[in-house]
Each structure stands twice: as structure tokens, then as C-alpha cells.
Amino acid sequence: MALHELMHVKPAGLMIEGVAAHQLAQTLGTPLYVYSLGRLRANLRRLRAAFEPLSQVEIHYSAKANANLSILRAVLAEGAGIDAVSGGEIFRALSAGADPRAIVYAGAGKTVEEIAYAVEQGIGWFNVENLAELGHLEREAARLGRRVRVALRLNPEVTANTHPYIATGHGGAKFGLTSDAIRQALAEQSRYPHLDFMGLHVHIGSQLGDIGGTVQAVERALELAAPYESLKTVNIGGGFPVPYGPDEQLPAFDAFAQALAPLLRGYRVLLEPGRSIVADIGLLLTRVLYTKYQGGQTIVIVDASMTELIRPALYGAKHAILPLSDLSARGSVQSTQVVGPVCETADVLGRDVPLPPLHEGDLLAILTSGAYGMVMASHYNARPKPAEVVVEGDTWRVARSRERWQDLIAGE
Ligand SMILES: *Cc1c(COP(=O)(O)O)cnc(C)c1O
């Protein structure tokens, strides 16, 4: 898998591009997030190349997967826009230097304050998920004397092949509008003189196990759009999957592009990839604090936890875990449970991880942690948030400094 091409274990140990992971851990401490900007660019370029056959395609990177300003700047430098799901993410995108017109804004619960901010900033697209939201949007656009471009988000009633917590396109989900509600909004366009209804949006979920759900959702969106002259843009969302282990068989960008291209001819197409751009650029470095053999299993307690990476606890997600240096001389690998220090039984980073015998002070990398890692970090157990580092070739720089205890009580 791509990750191992990039992060090969040499005699010098695990490398991220030209930088040794253990050097970063020793210099900056652990837990530590490390991101490869070279890999980020390569991912964006692969996605763009796959969708090249479609004449008008725009990529809006989904900031919620990893919203560090250094990541957003690297995305913008590649010519992509930003997909934001809150006022705070719009603020982050603008702080990174995004052109407001290259920002799309989705969200099932936009507040009036967030809508006002986004209209004032001149955001490119509003993905509208509620008929009442149209009223707020019209009022704010009128008050500020702006025109606003709207894509109505369809709930296509498609069940995505993914974990139930990250499926968004089934009928019972809170996301999007029914096709009846969309027809009603389009029939009442004259009530919204400041809004331009120019597109439909569908996003059925994340880490999609096959292309079938997306194809079905896009077909439903196109069927709905067909009678309306003005609806010439289809935003097909994100959801492209990423392998978290070497044996996972998942559709690549090309598979989605080949299936969708014939359907979308004549439309302007917007993509909102998050995970597929940043998951495999990142790893979380951690240090072994203690080991114990208990209840018939080897348990390794490390200094990272669910407060830095909640995916295993929240979704039962599996991340590969590797030592930063070659420890094969220590003996054969054994099934190991890797856990954090947080006072929750759910604080497990990996079950049944094949690892050599480990000692206090050993350094490990939790792979494929660039997406939905740091953005979901919390202060639970009064744990300061970790530092983040970006690597480019042989150089690295701190992209966010480690929090200190003083930061924990600021504002109280
Ligand atoms: C989360 C989200 C995405 C990105 O999903 P990924 O699976 O990370 O690609 C795209 N669009 C919307 C509206 C989202 O909420």
C-alpha cells in the first residue's frame, strides 16, 4: 500500500519522506502527529487525474478531516478549494488564505450567525439542507445586499456500504432534503430573490466500501435535476475510501471516476474529498510507558490515547501500528493490545496488533492517522493536545505547538 512505499523501515528506522520519525519524536516529544505534504500533493494529483475525463471538475478539500492551517495552505497551493461544515471551518479556510468563492459550506444545523458570516464573506456555494435555512439565507443575503449560490442537498435514500456512524445518505439520516422538499423549494424560487438555485449536492458517507451507493445517489440527483434548466452543477461529496491495512480491497479514485463520468457529461462537477487526501499522509508517534501481561494477553500502555485518536474507540477502526526502529532481534512478534492512559476501557488504540516484545521508552507509529485524528482530539482527562509537524522532503516544521497545562485552564 502507498503508505509503506513512503514510510519504509530502513536501517535508520521509519522515514517520513527524508526525515527519520525517531528524530522527530526525540526532538519534539510524544504523542506527536506527523504529516507528509509530498503525499498530500500526490493524493490530490491522483484524484484530479482520475476525474480528468470530466470536463469541468472542481475539488473542494473537506477541512473537517484535518483543518491544520499548514494542511489547508498546501491544499490551496494545489489549486483546490475548501469544503467547510461550520463557521469555524470557514474562518480557518479564510485564515489559510482561501478565496471565499472557492469555499463550499454544508451543514445540517447552520446558525443564523454562521449564515450571516458566510454571506458577508462571499462564500462560493451554500449546500442547503433545510427549507427554513433558505429563509434565513434569503434574509441575510437581502440585508447584506448579496447574491448567494445555492446547491440543495439531496438525501438520496441510499444506504452506503460503510460503518453506520459515517453513513449520511439513508432516509433516516439528519442530512439533506427529500426530493419532494427540493421540488417544493424549486417551485417557490420567487420567494428567494437573492438566491440562485444552481445545483444539487449529495454526500452519502465516508470510507465507502463500494461505488454502488454513490452511483445510485448521483443517478437520483440527476433524475431530479433534469427538468430544471438552471441546475447544471452536481456536487457529489466525498467518501473515497482509504485502506487502513495491507489486505483491504477498496475501490480507487479511477473506479468512481469511470462509473460516474458517463452520467455527469454536461454538468459541472464538484468533489469534496477529505479522508482520501489526508489519511495516509499522517502518523501518530507515541512512546511506550509500561508493559504488562494480564488476562492472557500482552498489554502495552503508550502515551497516546483516545484523546489524540478516537477512531478505534468511536468506530472500532483498525490502524496499523509499527515500531519506529527494527526490533526483530528482540524475538518474534506477538499479539499485543496497545492502550492509552485515559480512564476509559474504550481507550484502546489497537487490539491484536502483531508487535515484537516492547520495553518502556520504545517508540511506535500509529499509521494512517492524518484524517479524523487531530481534528477530533479532546482535553478529556486534562490532556493537553499534541504537537503537529509537517514534513517536506528533508525538512520539517512544527505546524501546531504542543499545548501546555496552562492552556488547559485558559478561559476558566
Ligand atoms: C465529511 C464530508 C465530506 C468528506 O468526506 P470524506 O469521507 O472524508 O471524503 C464531504 N462532504 C461533506 C458534506 C461532508 O460532511
PDBQT file of the ligand as one rigid body, heavy atoms in Angstrom, charges set to zero:
ROOT
HETATM    1  C1  LIG A 501     -17.330  14.801   5.756  1.00  0.00    +0.000 C 
HETATM    2  C2  LIG A 501     -17.805  15.338   4.479  1.00  0.00    +0.000 A 
HETATM    3  C3  LIG A 501     -17.060  15.138   3.322  1.00  0.00    +0.000 A 
HETATM    4  C4  LIG A 501     -15.747  14.388   3.286  1.00  0.00    +0.000 C 
HETATM    5  O1  LIG A 501     -15.867  13.022   3.497  1.00  0.00    +0.000 OA
HETATM    6  P1  LIG A 501     -14.586  12.073   3.349  1.00  0.00    +0.000 P 
HETATM    7  O2  LIG A 501     -15.098  10.721   3.577  1.00  0.00    +0.000 OA
HETATM    8  O3  LIG A 501     -13.606  12.489   4.392  1.00  0.00    +0.000 OA
HETATM    9  O4  LIG A 501     -14.050  12.251   1.981  1.00  0.00    +0.000 OA
HETATM   10  C5  LIG A 501     -17.537  15.690   2.149  1.00  0.00    +0.000 A 
HETATM   11  N1  LIG A 501     -18.691  16.395   2.123  1.00  0.00    +0.000 NA
HETATM   12  C6  LIG A 501     -19.427  16.611   3.225  1.00  0.00    +0.000 A 
HETATM   13  C7  LIG A 501     -20.664  17.410   3.123  1.00  0.00    +0.000 C 
HETATM   14  C8  LIG A 501     -19.018  16.082   4.440  1.00  0.00    +0.000 A 
HETATM   15  O5  LIG A 501     -19.762  16.285   5.523  1.00  0.00    +0.000 OA
ENDROOT
TORSDOF 0
